[in-house]
Amino acid sequence: PNQRTDKMDESLPDDEVQIKYKVTRHRWWMLISVCLIGFLNNSLGGGFNAIASKSADYFDTSTRGINTVFATTFIAIFIFNFPAQLLLDAKGIKFSLYVAVACNVVGGWIRFFGKDGGEGSFIPILIGSVLCSIGGPFATGLGPSLATRFFPPQERILVVGLTSLLALFGGGFGMAIGPVFKDNIGKLIILQTILQSVQVFFLISIKNAPDLPPCPLPSKKEAFTFSAAQAHFIKHPHFFRVALVAGGMPGSIFTLMGFIDQITPFTSEEFNSALILLLSVFGIVGVVINGRITDK
Protein backbone atom coordinates (compact mmCIF):
# COMPACT_ATOMS: atom_id res chain seq x y z
CA PRO A 1 0.00 0.00 0.00
CA ASN A 2 1.05 3.58 -0.62
CA GLN A 3 0.45 4.66 2.94
CA ARG A 4 0.50 2.68 6.16
CA THR A 5 0.86 3.22 9.87
CA ASP A 6 3.02 0.64 11.60
CA LYS A 7 3.16 0.19 15.34
CA MET A 8 6.71 -0.11 16.47
CA ASP A 9 8.09 -0.65 19.98
CA GLU A 10 5.25 -0.13 22.49
CA SER A 11 7.77 1.09 25.06
CA LEU A 12 8.49 4.21 23.00
CA PRO A 13 6.85 7.56 23.84
CA ASP A 14 3.38 8.12 22.38
CA ASP A 15 4.63 10.41 19.60
CA GLU A 16 7.02 7.69 18.40
CA VAL A 17 4.73 4.67 18.65
CA GLN A 18 3.15 5.19 15.24
CA ILE A 19 5.32 5.83 12.17
CA LYS A 20 3.66 6.77 8.90
CA TYR A 21 5.31 6.15 5.58
CA LYS A 22 4.40 6.75 1.95
CA VAL A 23 5.86 6.08 -1.50
CA THR A 24 5.31 9.11 -3.76
CA ARG A 25 5.75 9.82 -7.46
CA HIS A 26 8.07 12.71 -6.62
CA ARG A 27 10.84 10.15 -6.14
CA TRP A 28 11.05 9.74 -9.94
CA TRP A 29 11.65 13.47 -10.44
CA MET A 30 14.44 13.28 -7.88
CA LEU A 31 15.95 10.30 -9.73
CA ILE A 32 15.69 12.02 -13.11
CA SER A 33 17.31 15.19 -11.73
CA VAL A 34 20.23 13.41 -10.08
CA CYS A 35 20.83 11.16 -13.11
CA LEU A 36 20.78 13.97 -15.66
CA ILE A 37 22.97 16.31 -13.62
CA GLY A 38 25.55 13.50 -13.31
CA PHE A 39 25.14 12.65 -17.00
CA LEU A 40 25.67 16.24 -18.16
CA ASN A 41 28.60 16.75 -15.81
CA ASN A 42 30.43 13.69 -17.14
CA SER A 43 29.64 14.57 -20.75
CA LEU A 44 32.48 17.10 -20.50
CA GLY A 45 35.05 14.48 -19.52
CA GLY A 46 35.86 12.84 -22.84
CA GLY A 47 34.65 15.53 -25.22
CA PHE A 48 38.08 16.22 -26.68
CA ASN A 49 39.69 12.80 -26.27
CA ALA A 50 38.10 11.12 -29.28
CA ILE A 51 39.45 14.02 -31.36
CA ALA A 52 42.61 14.61 -29.33
CA SER A 53 44.85 15.38 -32.32
CA LYS A 54 42.46 17.96 -33.80
CA SER A 55 41.80 19.44 -30.33
CA ALA A 56 45.53 19.83 -29.73
CA ASP A 57 45.90 21.78 -32.98
CA TYR A 58 42.83 23.92 -32.22
CA PHE A 59 44.00 24.93 -28.73
CA ASP A 60 47.65 25.27 -29.78
CA THR A 61 48.80 22.57 -27.36
CA SER A 62 49.84 18.91 -27.54
CA THR A 63 47.88 15.69 -27.23
CA ARG A 64 49.61 15.38 -23.86
CA GLY A 65 47.89 18.62 -22.89
CA ILE A 66 44.49 17.24 -23.92
CA ASN A 67 45.18 14.06 -21.93
CA THR A 68 46.21 16.24 -18.98
CA VAL A 69 42.74 17.78 -18.89
CA PHE A 70 41.20 14.33 -18.74
CA ALA A 71 43.62 13.08 -16.06
CA THR A 72 43.34 16.24 -13.95
CA THR A 73 39.56 15.98 -13.84
CA PHE A 74 39.83 12.49 -12.34
CA ILE A 75 42.33 13.70 -9.77
CA ALA A 76 39.84 16.41 -8.76
CA ILE A 77 37.05 13.83 -8.51
CA PHE A 78 39.22 11.63 -6.28
CA ILE A 79 40.18 14.49 -3.97
CA PHE A 80 36.67 15.86 -3.55
CA ASN A 81 34.78 12.58 -3.29
CA PHE A 82 34.99 12.22 0.50
CA PRO A 83 34.38 15.93 1.25
CA ALA A 84 31.29 15.63 -0.92
CA GLN A 85 30.06 12.70 1.17
CA LEU A 86 30.70 14.59 4.40
CA LEU A 87 28.78 17.57 3.06
CA LEU A 88 25.93 15.27 2.06
CA ASP A 89 25.74 13.97 5.64
CA ALA A 90 25.82 17.47 7.09
CA LYS A 91 23.65 19.43 4.63
CA GLY A 92 21.59 16.89 2.70
CA ILE A 93 20.77 16.14 -0.94
CA LYS A 94 19.44 19.58 -1.85
CA PHE A 95 22.57 21.47 -0.78
CA SER A 96 24.83 18.92 -2.49
CA LEU A 97 22.97 19.31 -5.79
CA TYR A 98 23.20 23.10 -5.53
CA VAL A 99 26.98 22.83 -5.12
CA ALA A 100 27.20 20.42 -8.07
CA VAL A 101 25.14 22.62 -10.40
CA ALA A 102 26.98 25.79 -9.35
CA CYS A 103 30.35 24.20 -10.15
CA ASN A 104 29.08 22.83 -13.46
CA VAL A 105 27.49 26.06 -14.66
CA VAL A 106 30.40 28.32 -13.62
CA GLY A 107 32.94 25.84 -14.97
CA GLY A 108 31.03 25.56 -18.24
CA TRP A 109 31.08 29.32 -18.73
CA ILE A 110 34.81 29.55 -17.91
CA ARG A 111 35.39 26.98 -20.65
CA PHE A 112 33.29 29.14 -22.97
CA PHE A 113 36.10 31.73 -23.07
CA GLY A 114 38.36 29.19 -24.76
CA LYS A 115 35.95 28.58 -27.65
CA ASP A 116 37.92 30.63 -30.18
CA GLY A 117 41.02 28.45 -29.85
CA GLY A 118 44.57 29.56 -30.42
CA GLU A 119 47.26 30.57 -27.97
CA GLY A 120 46.09 30.84 -24.36
CA SER A 121 42.67 29.30 -25.03
CA PHE A 122 43.70 26.06 -23.35
CA ILE A 123 43.91 27.71 -19.90
CA PRO A 124 40.16 28.42 -19.47
CA ILE A 125 39.41 24.94 -20.83
CA LEU A 126 41.61 23.38 -18.15
CA ILE A 127 40.34 25.58 -15.29
CA GLY A 128 36.68 25.17 -16.25
CA SER A 129 37.04 21.41 -16.65
CA VAL A 130 38.61 21.05 -13.20
CA LEU A 131 35.83 23.14 -11.62
CA CYS A 132 33.18 20.96 -13.28
CA SER A 133 35.00 17.87 -12.01
CA ILE A 134 34.94 19.24 -8.46
CA GLY A 135 31.15 19.44 -8.77
CA GLY A 136 30.90 15.88 -10.09
CA PRO A 137 31.07 13.93 -6.78
CA PHE A 138 28.40 16.19 -5.28
CA ALA A 139 25.95 14.80 -7.85
CA THR A 140 27.23 11.36 -8.86
CA GLY A 141 27.66 10.28 -5.22
CA LEU A 142 24.01 10.86 -4.33
CA GLY A 143 22.69 7.48 -5.52
CA PRO A 144 22.73 5.58 -2.19
CA SER A 145 21.35 8.53 -0.22
CA LEU A 146 18.62 9.14 -2.79
CA ALA A 147 17.68 5.45 -2.81
CA THR A 148 17.32 5.09 0.96
CA ARG A 149 15.50 8.39 1.52
CA PHE A 150 13.00 8.31 -1.36
CA PHE A 151 12.64 4.70 -2.56
CA PRO A 152 11.31 1.49 -1.02
CA PRO A 153 13.81 -1.38 -0.56
CA GLN A 154 12.73 -3.27 -3.70
CA GLU A 155 13.79 -0.33 -5.95
CA ARG A 156 17.04 0.75 -4.33
CA ILE A 157 19.61 -1.32 -6.21
CA LEU A 158 18.11 -0.18 -9.51
CA VAL A 159 18.31 3.48 -8.39
CA VAL A 160 21.96 3.22 -7.31
CA GLY A 161 22.86 1.42 -10.54
CA LEU A 162 21.13 3.98 -12.76
CA THR A 163 22.72 7.00 -11.07
CA SER A 164 26.17 5.42 -11.47
CA LEU A 165 25.72 4.20 -15.03
CA LEU A 166 24.09 7.40 -16.32
CA ALA A 167 27.17 9.24 -15.15
CA LEU A 168 29.34 6.76 -17.08
CA PHE A 169 27.05 7.04 -20.09
CA GLY A 170 27.58 10.81 -19.96
CA GLY A 171 31.24 10.19 -20.69
CA GLY A 172 30.29 7.99 -23.64
CA PHE A 173 27.91 10.65 -24.92
CA GLY A 174 30.65 13.30 -24.68
CA MET A 175 32.94 11.07 -26.74
CA ALA A 176 30.20 10.39 -29.27
CA ILE A 177 29.44 14.03 -30.07
CA GLY A 178 33.12 15.00 -30.33
CA PRO A 179 33.62 13.79 -33.93
CA VAL A 180 30.43 15.56 -35.03
CA PHE A 181 32.21 18.84 -34.23
CA LYS A 182 35.76 17.81 -35.12
CA ASP A 183 36.00 20.57 -37.72
CA ASN A 184 34.24 23.17 -35.55
CA ILE A 185 35.40 22.67 -31.97
CA GLY A 186 34.21 26.15 -30.98
CA LYS A 187 30.59 25.06 -31.52
CA LEU A 188 31.23 21.95 -29.43
CA ILE A 189 32.27 24.17 -26.51
CA ILE A 190 29.15 26.32 -26.96
CA LEU A 191 26.97 23.20 -26.90
CA GLN A 192 28.73 21.95 -23.76
CA THR A 193 28.17 25.33 -22.08
CA ILE A 194 24.45 25.16 -22.87
CA LEU A 195 24.21 21.60 -21.52
CA GLN A 196 25.85 22.65 -18.25
CA SER A 197 23.57 25.70 -17.94
CA VAL A 198 20.30 23.76 -18.33
CA GLN A 199 21.11 21.86 -15.14
CA VAL A 200 19.57 24.74 -13.20
CA PHE A 201 16.16 23.50 -14.40
CA PHE A 202 16.62 20.20 -12.57
CA LEU A 203 16.87 21.97 -9.21
CA ILE A 204 13.12 22.63 -9.29
CA SER A 205 11.28 20.85 -6.45
CA ILE A 206 14.43 19.24 -5.07
CA LYS A 207 14.05 18.03 -1.49
CA ASN A 208 16.39 16.63 1.13
CA ALA A 209 13.84 13.96 2.04
CA PRO A 210 10.16 13.20 1.37
CA ASP A 211 7.52 14.42 3.82
CA LEU A 212 6.98 10.79 4.85
CA PRO A 213 9.62 8.05 4.54
CA PRO A 214 9.01 5.35 1.88
CA CYS A 215 9.14 2.51 4.42
CA PRO A 216 9.55 1.96 8.16
CA LEU A 217 12.75 3.57 9.39
CA PRO A 218 15.36 1.73 11.45
CA SER A 219 15.69 2.59 15.10
CA LYS A 220 18.01 5.41 16.04
CA LYS A 221 20.57 2.89 17.27
CA GLU A 222 20.73 1.33 13.80
CA ALA A 223 20.87 4.57 11.83
CA PHE A 224 24.01 5.15 9.74
CA THR A 225 25.28 8.31 8.14
CA PHE A 226 26.84 7.53 4.78
CA SER A 227 30.32 8.54 5.87
CA ALA A 228 29.97 6.20 8.89
CA ALA A 229 28.67 3.47 6.58
CA GLN A 230 31.73 3.86 4.36
CA ALA A 231 34.01 3.52 7.38
CA HIS A 232 32.09 0.39 8.39
CA PHE A 233 32.54 -1.22 4.96
CA ILE A 234 36.23 -0.32 4.71
CA LYS A 235 36.85 -2.29 7.91
CA HIS A 236 35.20 -5.39 6.43
CA PRO A 237 37.78 -8.09 5.56
CA HIS A 238 36.43 -8.54 2.02
CA PHE A 239 36.15 -4.84 1.20
CA PHE A 240 39.37 -4.51 -0.77
CA ARG A 241 38.56 -7.54 -2.94
CA VAL A 242 35.26 -5.99 -3.92
CA ALA A 243 36.85 -2.55 -4.35
CA LEU A 244 39.56 -3.96 -6.63
CA VAL A 245 37.02 -5.61 -8.93
CA ALA A 246 34.52 -2.74 -8.86
CA GLY A 247 37.24 -0.15 -9.44
CA GLY A 248 38.98 -2.12 -12.16
CA MET A 249 35.94 -2.38 -14.41
CA PRO A 250 35.19 1.35 -14.84
CA GLY A 251 38.91 2.09 -14.60
CA SER A 252 39.60 0.14 -17.79
CA ILE A 253 36.74 1.93 -19.56
CA PHE A 254 37.98 5.38 -18.49
CA THR A 255 41.51 4.53 -19.60
CA LEU A 256 40.19 3.55 -23.01
CA MET A 257 38.11 6.75 -23.16
CA GLY A 258 41.05 8.93 -22.21
CA PHE A 259 43.61 7.63 -24.65
CA ILE A 260 41.58 6.05 -27.43
CA ASP A 261 42.80 8.50 -30.06
CA GLN A 262 46.39 7.48 -29.35
CA ILE A 263 45.63 3.77 -28.75
CA THR A 264 43.83 3.37 -32.10
CA PRO A 265 45.55 5.91 -34.39
CA PHE A 266 44.55 4.15 -37.60
CA THR A 267 40.79 4.18 -36.99
CA SER A 268 38.46 7.10 -37.50
CA GLU A 269 37.21 9.37 -34.69
CA GLU A 270 33.69 8.18 -35.46
CA PHE A 271 34.70 4.54 -34.94
CA ASN A 272 36.34 5.34 -31.59
CA SER A 273 33.29 7.23 -30.35
CA ALA A 274 30.87 4.54 -31.50
CA LEU A 275 32.91 1.95 -29.59
CA ILE A 276 32.81 3.91 -26.31
CA LEU A 277 29.12 4.74 -26.71
CA LEU A 278 28.29 1.09 -27.40
CA LEU A 279 30.13 -0.04 -24.27
CA SER A 280 28.25 2.58 -22.23
CA VAL A 281 24.87 1.49 -23.59
CA PHE A 282 25.54 -2.17 -22.83
CA GLY A 283 26.63 -1.16 -19.34
CA ILE A 284 23.32 0.59 -18.69
CA VAL A 285 21.32 -2.35 -20.03
CA GLY A 286 23.28 -4.69 -17.78
CA VAL A 287 22.68 -2.54 -14.71
CA VAL A 288 18.93 -2.34 -15.36
CA ILE A 289 18.66 -6.12 -15.75
CA ASN A 290 20.87 -6.83 -12.75
CA GLY A 291 19.09 -4.23 -10.62
CA ARG A 292 15.63 -5.64 -11.30
CA ILE A 293 16.77 -9.21 -10.63
CA THR A 294 18.63 -8.30 -7.43
CA ASP A 295 15.85 -6.08 -6.10
CA LYS A 296 13.42 -9.00 -6.41
N, C-alpha and C positions, 0 to 999 in steps of 0.2 A: 504493500500500500504506500501511497505517496506521503501520508502523514500518520504517525502513530504516537501514542504516549506509553512509554515503558516504565514500569515500576522497577526501580533499582533497589539498592540496599535500604531496608526499612529503618535501619538505625540512623540514617542521614537526617539532617534537619528537614522540616516540611518543604522548604523552597527547593530542596535538592532531591526530593523523593521521586518526582515525576520529571522526566526529560523528554521533551518533544523533538522530533526530527522530521525533516521533509526533504525530498529530492525535487529540485526545481529545474526548469528549462534554462535558467540563466547560466547554469554550469557550462552549457555548450558555447555560449558567447565568450565566457572566460577562456575556454579551451581554444576557440578560434583565435582570440586575441593573442594569447601567449604563443601559440604555434606560428602565427603569421609574423609577429614581431621577431621571433627567433629566426624564422625563415628569411625575412628581409635583411636582418642583420648579417647572417652568414652568406647572403648572396653577394656581398662585397668581397668575401675572402679570396675566391679564385677567379675573379673577373678578368684579371690581366694574365693569369698564368697559362691559359690555353693559347694565348697570343703573345707570349713573353717576348719573342724576338721583335715583333712589331711594336709592342708597348715600350721596349727599351729604346728603340729608335725615336718614338714619338716624344718620350720624356727626356731624351738626351741623356740616357743612363745606360747601364749594362743589364744583361739578363740576371746577373748576380744581384743588382739593385732591385729588380722586380721580385726575385725570390726572397730578398731581405724583407720586403713588405709583408709577404705571406708568412715568413718565419716569425717576424716581430709581432704580428697579430696573435699568434699562438702563444708566444711568451707572455703577452699582456693578459690573455685569457687565463693562463696558468696562474699568474700572480694574483689576479683579482677574483679567482673562483671562490676561495674561502672567505675573503671579506664580503663577497656578495651573499654567501650563505649566512654569515653572522648578521648582516643587515636585514636579511629576510626574517630571521628569528626576532630581531629587535623591532622592526618597523612593519613587517607584513608584505603581502603580495603587491598591494597597490603602490606603495612607496618604491619597491624594487622595480616595478614596471615603469614608473615615472623616471627613475634614474636611467634605465635602459634606453628609453625613447629619447631622453634628453641627450645622452651620449651619441646615439645614432643620428639624430637630426643635426646636431651641431657638427659632428664629425663629417657627415655627408656634405654639409655646406662648406666646410674647410676644404674638402676634396674638390669642390666645385671650382675653386680658384686655380686649380691645376689643369682645367679642361682645355686650355689653349696649347698645352705642350711646350716643348722647347726648354731652354736652360732655366733652371730654378723651379720648374713646374712640378718636379718630383717631390719637393719638400712638403707642400700642402697635401699631396697624395699620401705620403708616409704618415704625417701627423694626424690627418683625418682618419686614416685607416686604423691607427693605434687607438684613437679615441673611441671609434665604433667597436673595436675589439674589447675595450674596457667595459662597455655597456653590454656586451654579449652575455657574460655569466649571470647578469641580473635578470635576464629573460630566459635563457636556455636552461638555467638551473631551477626553474620554478615548477617543473613537472611533478615531483613527489609532493610538494606542498599543495599544489593545486588539486592533485588527485585525492589527498586525504581530507582536505577541507570542503570540497565541493561535490565529490563523487562517492557513490556507494562502493563497497569493497569489490563487487563483481565487475566494475568498470575501471579499476585503478591501474592495472598493468597496461591496459590499452592506452590510457591517458599518458602515462609516463613514456611509453614507447613512441607514441605519436609526437609528443613534444620534442623528444630527442631526435627522431628521424626526420621531422620536418626541418629542424635546424641543419642536419646533414644534407637534406635535399636542397636547402637554400644554396649550399656550396656548389652542388651539381648544377643548379639553375644558373648561378653566376658564371660557371664555366661554359654553359650551353649558349648563353647570349653573347659571350665574348666574340666569337668568330663572326657573328652577324654584324658587328661594328668594327671589324678589324681594320677597315680602311677609313673609319671615322670615329676614333676613340673619344674625341671630345663629346660626341652625342651619347656614347656609352656612359660617360661620367654624369652628364645631365640626367639621363634615365635613372642612374643609381641614386642621384640626389633626390629625385622625385619619389623613388621608392622608399627612401629613408624618411622623407617628410610625411608621407601618408600614414606613418605609424601613429601619429597623433590621434587619428580617427579611432584607433583601437583602444584608446584609453577611456572611451565613453562607457559609463556604467561599470567600471572596474571596482571590485570590492575586495577587502581583505579576507572576508569569510561570508558565507550566506547567513541570513537572519536566523535560520534553524539549521543545525548540522544534518548531513545526509543520512546518518545512522547513529545508533547509540555511541556515545563517546566513552573512551576508557576512563578509569578512575584517575584522579590527580596523581596518585602514586605511580601509575603506568605511563603517564604522559611523557613524551620525548620532544624536545626541540630538535630541529634537523641537524644542527651542529653537534648536539649531544649524541644523536643517532649515528652520525658519521664516526664519532670517536668510539662508539660501541662496536661498530662493524670493523673498524681498523684493528681493534684488539682481538677479533676473532681469528683463530688459527688458520682458517682457510681463506682469509680475506685476500691475501696477496696472490694466491692462485687465480681467484676470480678476477682480480684487478688486472693481472697480466693478460689473461685471455680477452677480457672486455676492452682493455686499452689497446691491445694489439690489433684488433679488427678495424676500428675506425682509424687507428694510426697508420695502417698500411694504405687505406683509402686516401687519407689526407696527404701522405707522401706522394702518392700517384698524382693527386690533384695539383700539388705544388710544383712538381718538376716534370709534368707530362710533356711539355714542349721540348724539353731537353732529352727526356728518356726516349721519346719516339720522334726523332727529328725528320724522318722520311715519310711521315703520315701528314695528312692535312689537319688544320686546326679544327675543322668540322668533325673529322673522325675522332679526334681526342675528346672533344666536348660531348659527342654522342656516347662515347664509352663511359665517361664519368656520369652522365645523366642516366644512362641505362642502369648502372650499378646502384645509383641512388634510388631509382624507382623500384628495383627489385628489393632493396633494403626496406623500403616502406611497406611493400606488399608482405614481406616476411614478418615484419613487426605486427601488422594488423592481424595476420593469421595466428601468429604465436600468442598475441595478446588475448584474442578471443578464446583460444583453446585454454590458455593458462587461467584466465579469469573464471572459466567454467569449472 
